[in-house]
Amino acid sequence: MSNLKLPLHTLKGVGNKTEELFQHLHIDNLMDLLMYFPRDYQSFPMPVDHTSQLVVGQNAAITGIFRLRPVNRHFRSMDITIASLDTGHEKIDVIWYRMPYISKNIQIGIPYTIYGRIGEKNNELRVEQPSLHVPEAYIHMTKKLQPVYSLTKGLSNNLIRKTMKQAYDLCLPLPDPLPKEILSKRGLLDYTEAIHTMHSPDTYDGLSNGVRRFSYQEFLVFFLALRMEENGLTKELNHFLFTKDSQMHHVMDCLPFQLTKGQRDALDDLLHDFHSNTIEERLIQGDVGSGKTIIAFLAMVYMAENGYQSAIMAPTEVLAEQHHRTFLKYISDYDLPFHVTFLSGSLKASEKRAAYESIRSGEADFIIGTHALIQDAVDYKNLSLVITDEQHRFGVKQRDRFSKKGIHPFSVVMSATPIPRTLALILYDGMNVSSIRDVPSERLRVKTAVIPDSKRDSAWNFIKKQVQEGHQAYVICPLVEESENLDQENVTDYGKNLQKQLKGIATVGILHGRMRPEEKDKVMQAFQKNEIQVLVSTTVVEVGVNVPNATLIMIENADRFGLAQLHQLRGRVGRGQWQSYCILMNSQKKNKETSNKRLDIMNHCYNGFEIAEEDLKLRGPGDARGIRQSGDSPFTFADVYKDSDLLAMASEDAYSILDEDQELTSDKFSLLRDLVIEKSEETYTNL
């Protein structure tokens, strides 16, 4: 066990500079390194026998000899290296972009296997941006999947692979936090085999077994952390007195629309909770655009009318400020005698002091803000209701701190990610669950189209048309930057290319998860103000943020996403009075027909709960490939949809384990206890 905590410089070839580079990836010791799993895997095909087997647009391998030294040229502010590969049958051009050093690495007259994308110029095939391999080594690579790690500047994929193998060999045998009887009962890999499988899988089926082991472990640690926190707790008696509801009904009568059945049912559920004998917690999950915010507002009006404070906490300043503006408008429109106070970390010191005093004195009826609402400096006078919006973005302990503000207020969490009710009851054990399945009838459906890569220029022209009509657009890419061996669009290069296409027409902004929170907020605020017309983003684009002027979302490599995630992304548009559109780019080449059939579900299905069920059927338990459904998921591996069977198993096993050892203090569960303690804060900060 001690070897797992050894620093990285223990390993051969890892000096101080290399160790610092690993620390940029939050890898400080051998355990961190072993748990730094690949973000994708590459399967390499056998080399083709003849260039006639090459297909434009696809990746391929071919073996040959460079007879002449490659030539470096400078063209349009870019270095280009051109070489000719003699395959024994004919010659084929090879080209590298921005890699002038490659010419020094190539030895003339010896065989190479090159792997890259097949392009075409002047009706002649060529290999673009290939990697170079010794033929024997390449053949070995075709026999198993090759891991692809997230990198930082200065670290190569090859260096991480070599360092990983050293760490693995040095730490054997690896102690397993899961008891043997659980591994046997659930048919799971032991820890040593699972670690090896994740870093060096032979096949995707084998990889699925490794992912399944760690998915189960994440669920188990999740349930143990929650239930150990809840042990010994009993429900508090309801000490609040509610006798008035006229203001709430006044607002309902004045709304320019009628509440849907789902909204009415959710509101009735809340009112039932408020009049129960004990303090209740409720999850309200609703589809994109189902109208959860107005339910929250009506519940807060009910509290204010009866003399109590209520607070709503949003995960970002952008979303909190949006709620603030919306609630101020409602109070003005419906002539309500209530005071709204806003609190966030970016307020000036004087503004914060004023907000603290308003909350402490009871002047504030509605309190809206970010996680600043749970700081010790905030002292509520008579808080009766706390609402956590986009609850998966907050940690369990953050939500718990929020719910303990005041004297045992009611707690409501809201989620825009529809989960089948059976899963919700397991995942949110102890909470009442309300599901809003319908959307307001006046909302226009987002027209959806699935198109191939070959029509990207047409899609860009459509973006240009929407911008020229005064609207805005999102473009979603799966990667932050160009990645070795991955033929997927990335935000960094895509944003630059699109800005060139829209020069003089639109300002293009970039948003991704590696940006600091204040940077992301700044970009989103600029997009909301229409200072940015086209936002190129990864899936971190804020759930729930309302930009009514955005009428188009284009999702690159849509075939790599789960349907539930595509539906969430589609919900970023269609929030205004104008017809909105969603373009799904299908980059799949090998199984294009199957991929089109799957994506076509988005053309005729607009209910998030139905899509979630379809996604569950299509992907199935154990599916380890593709981009996870939720970018905001609290789990690295586990997915509540495709791993629903593991979710149920882990929930059941957590009860059994705690029945046997409530504090996990025995030797049998000591390593598992360490995981629960170590990960409870870290893992659930983004739950």
N, C-alpha and C positions, 0 to 999 in steps of 0.2 A: 504493500500500500504506500510505503514511503517513497518509492520510485516515482509514483504518479505526481508527487509534489515537487520533483526535481526541476530546477530552472532549465530553460531551453539550451543555455550554453553548455550544458552537460553533454549535448549531442555533438558528434563529430561534424565539423564544417559550419557550426553555428557560433559566430563570434558576436561581439557586442553590437555591431551595426545590424547584423541580421536579426539578432534578438529584439532590437528596437523595432524593426519592421514587423515582426510577428506581434509585438505588443500593440501596434496600430490596429491589429485585428482582434484585440483583447485576448491574446494567447500569451499567458505568463508562465505556464509550466506544462509538463508532459500531459497531464490530465486535460488541460484546456486544448492541447493540440489534438489528442485522440478524439475529443468530442467536437472538433472542428470538421464537420462532415461536408462532403462535396455538395454543391448546389445543383449539379447536374452530372450526367454521365454521357460519354460519347462512345458509340459503337463504330468501329472502323471496318469498312468493307474490304474484301480481297481486291488486290490490284487487277485492273482489266487487262485482257490479253492484247487488245488492239484499240486504237483510238476511235474506231467505228462504234465501239460500245459506250462511248461517252455521250452524256445527255446534257444539253445546255441548261443551266440553272440548277443542276444537281451537283453534290459533292462526289468526288471519285478519287481513286488512287491509281497511279500508273508508275511503272518502273523504267528507268532509262539512265543515260549517261550525259553529262554536260561536257561537250567537246571543246567549247570555247568559254572564256571568262565572261560572266554577265556584264552588261553595259548599264551604267547609271546615267539617267537623264533627268533634267529639271523641266517640268512641264506644268504650266498654269499654277505656279507657286507650290508645286508638289514634286517630291523626289520619286522617280519611277525606276525600278530595276527590271531589265528585260533579259531573258536568257532563252536558249533553245535546248530542249531535251530530246536526245536521240533515243527512241524507244526500240530500235532494232528493225522496225518496219518503216517508220517514217519519223519526221521531226514535228514537235509541237511547241508553240511559244509558251513561255512561263513568265508571269509578270507579278511583281511585288510593288505595293504602294507604301511610301514613307518608311522603307526599310533598306537604305543604301548600304548598310553594313552587311547585308546578306551575301553580297558578292565576295566578301573576304572569307565567309564561312564555307563556301562551296569549293570542293576540290575537283579539279578537272580530271576526267578519265576514269573515275570510279563510279559504280552504280549507286543510284539513290531511288528510293520510293518517295514520290511526292503526293501529298493529299491536299486537295483544295476544291474550290468551286469552278465549275466549267463555264467559261464565258465564250463569247463569239464576237469577232470583229472582221468586217469585210468578208463575211462568209467563211472565215477560218476559225477553228476551235482554238481555245487557249485555256491554260490553267491559271486561276487568279488567286493570289495571296496564299500559296500552299505552304504547308509545313514540310520539313525535310527529315527523312528517316533512313537509317541503314536498312536495307531490305529485310534482313533476318529479324531485326528488332520490330519492324512494322508488322511482319507476319505474326509475331508473338502478340502484338497489340490487337490483332483481329480476333484473338481467341477469347478475349474477355473485355468487359466494359472498362473504359478509362475514366477515372474521376476528374471532374472539372471543379476547381475550388474558386471561391471569391478571392480576388487578389488585391494587393495594394502595390503602389509603385515601388519597384525594386525586388519584389518577390515573384518568382515564376511558378507556374503550375508544377513544373518538373521538380523544383526545389522542395515544394511542400510535400510532394509524393515521397521523395527520398527521405526527408526528415521524418515524415509520418511513419515510415517503415522502421526506421531506427527506434523511434519512441515505442512503437508497438512491441518490438522484440525485447527492448530493455525492461518493459513493464510486465511481461508475462510471468506467471498467470495473473489475469485480471480478476480481482474480487467482484462478485456479483451482488448487487443490492437486492435482487429479487430472490426469495427462497426457492429452493429446488422444486418443492411440491407445486408452487404456482407455475413455474416454467413447464413442468410436466403436465399439469392439469390443463393449461391453456395452449400447449403445443408451441411454445416460444423458444427462440434461440437463447443459449446462455450468453453472458455478457461478452466473453472473449470472442466467440464466433460472430456475434452481432457486430462488434466493432470492426472485425476483419471484413465482414460482408459489406459494411457501409463504405469502407475505403477501397475495397478490391473485389467487387462482385463479378461473378462469371457471366450471369445473365440477368435480365430484368426480373425474372421469376425469383431468382435468388435474392436480388436486391429487395424485392417486396417482403421477403421474410425478415430481413434486417430492419426495414422501416416499420414493419408490424410489431416487432419487439419493442422498439423505442416509442412507437405510438401508444402502445399499451402502458409502458412505463410512465409516459407523460400524463396519461389519464389517471393512473393510479396515484401518482404524487399529487395531482390536482385534487382528487377527492379526499385523500388523506389530509392534505393541508386544510381544506375547507372544514372537514368534520372534526379534526382536532381543535380547530378554532372554535367550533360550535359546541364542543363537549361541555356539558355542565350548564349551558345556557338554557333558560326557559323563556317563553314568550312573556313580554311585559303586559300588564293590564292596561287597557285603554282608559286613560284619564281625561281625554278631551271631551268637550261637550259641543255638539253641533245641533243648532236649532233653526238656522236660517239658510235659505237657498234661493231667495228671490233674485239676487244679482246674477247668479249663475244662469237661471232660467231667462233673465232679461237678455244676457249675452246670446244664449241659444236662439231666442226669438229674433234677435237682430242680425244674426249671421246671414250673409248673402247667399248661403247655401244650406242645405239640410245635412245633418250628420248622417253618415252611412250606418247601416245596421251594425257593422263591426265597431264603429266609433261609439255608438250608443251603448252597445254591450260592454265595451271596455270602461266607459264612464260609469255605468251601473255597477260593474265589478268594483271599481274604486269606492263608490259611495257605500257599497255593502261592507267593504273593508273598514271604512271610517266609522261605521256604526257597529262593528263587531266588538266583542268583549276584550279582545287582545290586539296589540299592535301587530300589523301585518306587513309583509313584504310582497310586492307584486312585480312581475316582469310583464311589460307590454311590448310585444313584438308585432311589428307591422310592416307590410310590404312597402317598397319605395313609393312615396307619394300617398300613403294611406291616411295621413293626417293625424299623426301622433301628437304633434305640437299643440294643436287646438285642444286636445284632451287634457294635456298637461296644464294649459292655461285655465281651462274651466275648473280643474281640480284646485288650482291655486286661488282662483276667484272664490271658490267655496270656502277655503280656509280663511282668506282675508275677511270675508263677510262675517265670519264667526269669531273674528278677533285674533287670528293666529297668523304667524309668519310661515312662508314656504320658500324654498330655495331650489333652483335648478342649476346643475353643474354640467358644463360642456367640456369636451376634451381639448379644444383649441380656442384661442381668442377670436378667431374668425367666426366660429360657430356660436360662441357666447355672445359676441356683438350682434350677430344676426338675430338671436333670440331677444336680445335687449331691444333692438329696433322694432321687432314684430310685436312684442308685448306693450311697448310704449304706444304703438299705433292702435292696438286693440283697446287699451285703456282710454285713449283719446276718442276713438270712433264710438265707443259704447258708453262714454261719459261715466266712467267708474271712479269712485273716490279713493283710489289706492295709490300708494307711492312705490316706485320701482327704484332699486339701488343696484348698481353694477360694480363688480369687483374683479380685478385681474391683476396679475403680477406686473404689468407694464404701466399701471397708473402711477402718477406722480405721488410723492409721499403725502402731500397735502390732500390729494384726492382720496388716497387710501384712508387717511385719518377721518375724513368726512364720511366715507362709506362705513368704516368701523362704528362710528358714533351713531349713524342712522340705523344700523343693524342692532346695536346694543340698546338704544333707546326705545326701539319698537316702532320708530317712524317708518322703517322699511317694511312694507307688506310683502312685496315680491323681491327676492334677492336672486340675481342672475350673475354667474361668473364662471371662472375656470377652477382649477384645483386650489386656487387662493382661498376658496370658501371653506376649506378644511384646516387652514392654518390656525395655530393656537391663538393668534391675535384676534380672531373673529369670535365675538361673544354674542350669541343670539338671545333675544329676550324671551320669545315664546314660540319657538320653532315647532311646527306640527307635521310638516311634510318636506321630505327631501327627494328630489328627482334627479337621477343620473342619466343624462342623455348619451346616446351611443355608448352604452355601458361597457361593451367589450374593449373600449380604449382605456378603461381605468382598472387599476389593480383591485384585488379583493380587499386588501387592507385600506386602500384609499376610500372605497365605497363604505367600508365598515366605519371608518373615522367620520365620514360624512353622516352616516345614519345615526351616529352616537352624539352628534351635535344637538344641543337642546336637551330636553328630557324625553328620550325615547320617542322620536317622531316616526310617523309612517314613512316607509321607504318604497319608492317606485323606480325601477330601472327600465329604460327604453332601448330597444334594439331594432335597427332597420334590416337585420339579417334574418330572414324567415327560417325557422328550424321546425321540422316536423314535430308535432306536439309530443309524441312519445319520447323523442330525444330531449326536448326542452324539459320535460318532467324529470329526466335523469340528470341532465346537466345543471339545472337550476333547482336541485333538490331542496325542499323547504320553502320555496317561493310559490305563490299563486301565479298562474300564467294566464294572460289574456292575449288573444291573437286577433289582429285586425286583418282580415283576408281580402276585403274589398277596397277599391279606391274611388274617390269622388267621380261621379258620372260626367262632370263637365271637363275633366282633364283629357286632353287629346292624347291618343296613343302615339307612341314614338314609332315612326315608320322604320323598319329594319331591313337591311339588305346584306347578303353574304356575297362578296366578290373576290376574285382571285388577285394575286399580286400583279398580274399583267395589266390590271385596270387601275393601278394606283394613281396614275396621272389624272384619270377621270375623277377619282376621289379628291385629289388635291384641287382640281378645278372647281369641284362642288364646295369645298371649303372656301375657296376664293369668292365664289358666288354668295355664300352665306355672309361672309365678312363685308362684301360690297353692299349687301342689303342692310348692313348695320348690326348684324348679329355676331356671335362669338362661337368658338368651337374648342372642343377637347380632342387631343390625339393621345392615345394610351399605347405605350411600348412596354414590353416585359422586362427589358434590361436597362440599367443605368448608363452603361458604356459598353463599347465593343468588347466581346469576350472571345477568348481562344476556343476554337472548335464549335462555337454556337452560332448557327445561322438564324439569328433573331434580331429584330429591330431594337435599337437602344436610344434612349432619350437624348444623350449628348450629341451624337452625330445627326440624329433625325431632326432635332431642333435647329441645328445649323443649316441643314439642307432645306428645311421647310422655310426658314427665314429668307434664304436666297430666292426660293420660288415665290414668296409673297412680298418681296422687297418693294417698298413704296405703297403697299396695300394694307399690311397688318404688322403689328408687333407680336413676335412669338416669345413666349416665356417658357421656362423649364422648371419642373418640380420633381423631386425624387426623395427617397427616404434617407439618403446620406446627408442631406442638407440639415442645418441646425433648425430647431423649431421656429426661431424668430425669422429665419430666412424663408421658411415655408409659409409662415403667416403673411410675410411681406408680399410674396408672389401671389398668394390667394387674394389678398386685399386688392392688389393691382388688377387682378382678373375681375373681381367683383365690380370694380370701378370702371371697367372697360378700358383701362390703360394698357392692358394686354388683351389682344383679340383672339389669339390662338394659344392654348396652353398645352404643351407637350409634357406628359407626366407618366410616371409609373402608376401602379395601383394605389399609391398613397393619396391620390386626389381625395379630398375630404368627403367622407360620407355625410350627407345631410346638409352640406353647404348649398345655399340657394342662389343660383345665378340665372334668373329667368330669361336673360338675354342670350344664354347659350342654347343654340338650337341644333347643334351637331356634335356627335361624338364618333370618332373613328378609332377602332381598336385593332392595332396591328397584331399579327400572329394570334388571332382570336382562337384558333384551333388549339392553342396551348393553355387556354383558361377553362376552368369549370364553368358550367352554365350558370350556376348561382352567382359567381363573380361577374360574369358578363351582364347578368340582369342588374346587379348592383351598379355597375358602371353605366349601363344604359339609363339608369335613374338619375344621372347627373343632368340630363337634358329633359325637355318636356315640362318645365316648371313655369313657363310663361304662357302667353296667349297665342303664341305662334306654333305652327306645325314644326315638329322636331324630328330629327333623323339619327339613326345609328347605323354605321357602316362597319361590318365585321370582315376583316381581311383574312382570308383563308390561305395560309402559307404552306399547308400540307401538300406534299408532292406524292409520297408513296401511297397513301390511303385517302386520296382526295375525295372520292365518292362517299366513303364512310364519314369523313370529317364534315363534308357538306350536309349530309343527312342529319348529323348531330347538331350542327349549327343552325340548321333550318328550323329546329324546334323554337328558336328565338323569333322566327318570323310569325308564328301563330300562337305562341304562348306568352302571356303578359302577366301572369299571376306568379309571384315569387315563391309561394308555397308549392304550387304545382311544378315549377321549374326545379325547386329543391328536390322534390320527389323524383323527377325525371333524371336529375343529375345523379342521385343516389343509385338509381337503377342502372344508368349507363356506365358510371365509373366503377361501382362495386367495391366491396371491402378489399383492402390489400393493394389497390391500384397505386403504385409508387411513382408513376410518371406524370409529367405535366406540372404546371404552375398551381400552387395551392389555391383553394377557392377564395380565401380571404387574406388579403394582405395584412389585415389587422389581427389575425389569429393569434391567440396567446401561446399556441403550440408550434414547435419547430416541425414536427412530423405529423402529429395526429390531426385528423379532420373529422369533425362531428358528423359529417354526411357519410363519407366513404368508409369511415371506421366506426360506424354505429354499433357494430357487434362488439368491438373492443371497448367502447364506451360503457356498454351495459355490463360487460365482464368486470371491468375495473371498478365500477360502482359497487357491484356485488362483493368483489374481493376486498375493497376498502372496509366495508362493514365487517366482514369476517376477521380481517386483520386486527381491527380496533376492538372487536369483541375478545380477541385473544390477548392483546396487549395494547391497552388504551393509550399509553404514552410512548409506545415503540422503544422501550428501554432495554429489552432483552437483546442478547448478542445476535439472535436470529434476525432482528429487524434494525440493528444499529446502523447499517449502511443506508437502509431505506430512510431511516429517521434523518440522517445527515442530508439526504437529498431533499426531504421535505423542508427542513430548516433552511438549507442553503438556497433553495430555489423559490421558496414561498414569496419572498420579496421580488427577486429578480424576474422570475417567470411571469408573475401576475401583475407586474407594473403595467403591462399593456393588455390586460385581460378585458 
